[in-house]
C-alpha cells in the first residue's frame, strides 16, 4: 500500500505534464459548455439555466487563469525566487475563491427574485436534454481531474475539479427545476437557482481556506510529520530531534530540522549521520523534498526539547492504533 508521504507524481516533470494537460482539458470543456448553455438559456429563459450558464462562464475564466498560473508556477527556481514559483497556484486559488463567491451571491439574489416573481420556462425539454449531456461530459472531466489530483495534489486542479463537481450538482438542480416548471411549479426555477448559489458559495470558502493555509506556510499533516520524525529518529546515530518545520508549495515539500548527535563524534561522522537521515526521509516518501538538517551536540537543553517531539510521535502512533481498531 502507498505510504501517506508518497506524493503521487514521481517527479516534477510528471507533475508538470499532468497538471498542464488537466488545465487544457478544463478550459476546452468550460468554453464548450458556455456556448451550449447560452443557446439553451436564450431558448428557454430559465433562471436555473442562467445560473448554470453563469457558473460555466466563471468556470471557464477560472480555468483559463489556472492554465496561465500553472505555466508560471511550474517555472524552475531562479535567483529572485529561490524556492520556486509554486505558491502562485495558491494565490490564484484564493483570487478564484473571491471571484466565485461574488458570482454565487449574485445567483442567490437572482434566484430569490425569480422565486418571488416566477416566469414560465420555454423549451423545457430541450434544456433538460442539454443538461443531461453536460452532466455526462462533466463526469468524464472530473474523473480525469480526480486522477490528476491524486497524483499531484495540485491546489489549482482541486479548485477546478470542485468547480465542475458543483456544475454537476447545478445541472441536476436545473433538471429538477425544469421538470417541476414543466408541470406548472414555476417557483421551483428560482428556488433551485438560489440553492445552487449557496452551494457554490460554500465551495468557494473551502477553496479560499485551503489556499490561505498554503500562503501562510501551514505545516504538513500530522501523519506526514510523524513519518518524517520516525525516519529521522530511526537513523543510527540520531539521538533526538527538535525544531521540526515543514511546509508545502505545489508539489514541493520543505523540511527543516535540528538533529541531536553524540557530542564526541567528529564532524565527518556527524555529516555522515545527517546524510543517512536525509536519505531515510526521502525513502519514506519525500523523494524530492527540499531538506535542511542542522546538527548539534546532545545537551540537557536539547533533551528537554526532544522530549516534546518524542511525546508527539508516541501520541500519534497511539491515535493511529485507535483508528485501526
CORTAGI-V898996 format. One record per helix or strand of 3 or more residues. SS is the DSSP state (2 for helix, 1 for strand). FROM is the first residue (numbers start at 0). TO is the last residue. If there is no record, write none. Layout:
ss=SS from=FROM to=TO
ss=SS from=FROM to=TO
This chain:
ss=2 from=11 to=43
ss=2 from=46 to=72
ss=2 from=86 to=115
ss=2 from=123 to=151
ss=2 from=154 to=181
ss=2 from=186 to=214
ss=2 from=221 to=232
ss=1 from=239 to=248
ss=1 from=251 to=260
ss=2 from=266 to=282
ss=1 from=289 to=296
ss=2 from=299 to=323
